[in-house]
Amino acid sequence: GPGLKKNPVFDAVNGQPVRQTAESTLSLVDLAHAAEALLSLLERDADGIWNVTASRSITVAHMLTEVSMATRQPAPPFHSDLLHTDYDINIAQLSAVLTMPDSATMLRAALPHLTGPRS
């Protein structure tokens, strides 16, 4: 959201080299869904450790396609020093009490705010 300075989505939206491989996976969650999940857990007096993120991750390649469509710009280049990351986070416990969108859905919802006019 606003104030974001660095992550693969920020880099892609701003045309900066992306450091993860195309096959890397990201688990994206927006603040509104994270807050909804936390409030729901507090209302249930949930105990313990809970993973709060999207129901399914997205590959960097898919993320770059979504960003390119939103910005109407070619995908940014990859960094010369690539890292492979896999953020496939198990949220089975959370899914039993709350439905979370997948990373692609949350990304598509956030992109108009990330690619709009800058102040």
C-alpha positions as CSV (number, residue, x, y, z in Angstrom):
1,G,0.0,0.0,0.0
2,P,1.0,3.6,0.3
3,G,4.5,4.1,1.7
4,L,5.8,0.8,0.3
5,K,9.4,1.1,-0.5
6,K,10.8,-2.3,-1.5
7,N,9.5,-5.8,-2.4
8,P,9.1,-7.6,-5.7
9,V,5.7,-6.0,-6.5
10,F,7.1,-2.5,-5.7
11,D,10.1,-3.2,-7.9
12,A,7.9,-4.4,-10.8
13,V,5.5,-1.5,-10.6
14,N,8.4,0.9,-10.6
15,G,10.3,-0.7,-13.5
16,Q,13.1,-1.8,-11.2
17,P,14.9,-5.2,-11.7
18,V,13.2,-8.0,-9.9
19,R,15.5,-10.1,-7.8
20,Q,13.5,-13.4,-7.6
21,T,13.5,-16.0,-10.3
22,A,10.4,-16.3,-12.5
23,E,9.5,-19.6,-10.8
24,S,9.8,-18.1,-7.3
25,T,6.5,-17.9,-5.3
26,L,5.2,-15.1,-3.3
27,S,2.4,-15.0,-0.7
28,L,0.8,-11.6,-0.9
29,V,-1.7,-10.2,1.6
30,D,-3.1,-6.7,1.7
31,L,-3.6,-4.8,5.0
32,A,-7.4,-4.9,4.8
33,H,-7.5,-8.7,4.7
34,A,-4.8,-9.0,7.3
35,A,-6.7,-6.7,9.6
36,E,-10.0,-8.6,8.9
37,A,-8.3,-11.9,9.8
38,L,-6.8,-10.5,13.0
39,L,-10.1,-9.0,14.1
40,S,-11.9,-12.3,13.4
41,L,-9.3,-14.2,15.5
42,L,-9.6,-11.7,18.3
43,E,-13.4,-12.0,18.3
44,R,-13.0,-15.8,18.6
45,D,-10.4,-15.5,21.4
46,A,-8.1,-17.5,19.2
47,D,-5.0,-18.8,20.9
48,G,-1.6,-19.8,19.6
49,I,0.2,-18.9,16.4
50,W,-1.7,-18.3,13.2
51,N,-0.4,-17.8,9.6
52,V,-2.2,-14.9,8.1
53,T,-1.7,-14.5,4.3
54,A,-3.3,-15.4,1.0
55,S,-4.9,-18.8,0.4
56,R,-2.5,-19.5,-2.4
57,S,0.8,-18.0,-3.5
58,I,1.6,-16.5,-6.9
59,T,4.7,-17.0,-9.1
60,V,6.9,-14.1,-9.9
61,A,6.2,-14.7,-13.6
62,H,2.4,-14.4,-12.9
63,M,2.9,-11.3,-10.8
64,L,5.0,-9.7,-13.6
65,T,2.2,-10.4,-16.1
66,E,-0.4,-8.8,-13.8
67,V,1.8,-5.8,-13.2
68,S,2.5,-5.4,-17.0
69,M,-1.2,-5.5,-17.7
70,A,-2.0,-2.9,-15.0
71,T,0.8,-0.5,-16.0
72,R,0.6,-1.2,-19.7
73,Q,4.4,-1.4,-19.7
74,P,6.7,-4.3,-20.5
75,A,7.7,-6.4,-17.6
76,P,10.8,-5.0,-15.8
77,P,14.1,-6.8,-16.2
78,F,15.4,-9.4,-13.8
79,H,18.3,-8.5,-11.5
80,S,21.7,-10.0,-12.5
81,D,21.9,-11.7,-9.1
82,L,18.7,-13.8,-8.8
83,L,17.3,-15.5,-5.7
84,H,14.8,-18.3,-5.7
85,T,12.2,-18.0,-3.0
86,D,9.2,-20.2,-2.2
87,Y,6.6,-18.6,0.0
88,D,3.9,-21.3,0.1
89,I,2.5,-20.7,3.6
90,N,0.1,-23.2,5.2
91,I,-3.1,-21.4,6.3
92,A,-5.2,-24.4,6.9
93,Q,-5.9,-23.3,10.5
94,L,-7.0,-19.9,9.4
95,S,-9.1,-21.3,6.5
96,A,-11.2,-23.2,9.0
97,V,-12.5,-19.9,10.3
98,L,-12.1,-17.4,7.5
99,T,-11.8,-17.4,3.7
100,M,-8.8,-15.6,2.4
101,P,-8.5,-14.6,-1.3
102,D,-5.5,-15.9,-3.2
103,S,-2.4,-13.8,-3.9
104,A,-3.4,-13.0,-7.5
105,T,-6.8,-11.7,-6.5
106,M,-5.2,-9.5,-3.8
107,L,-2.6,-8.3,-6.2
108,R,-5.2,-7.3,-8.9
109,A,-7.2,-5.4,-6.3
110,A,-4.1,-3.5,-5.1
111,L,-2.5,-2.7,-8.4
112,P,-4.8,0.3,-9.3
113,H,-3.7,1.9,-6.0
114,L,0.0,1.1,-6.7
115,T,0.0,2.3,-10.3
116,G,-2.1,5.4,-10.0
117,P,-0.9,8.9,-9.9
118,R,1.9,9.6,-7.5
119,S,1.9,12.6,-5.2
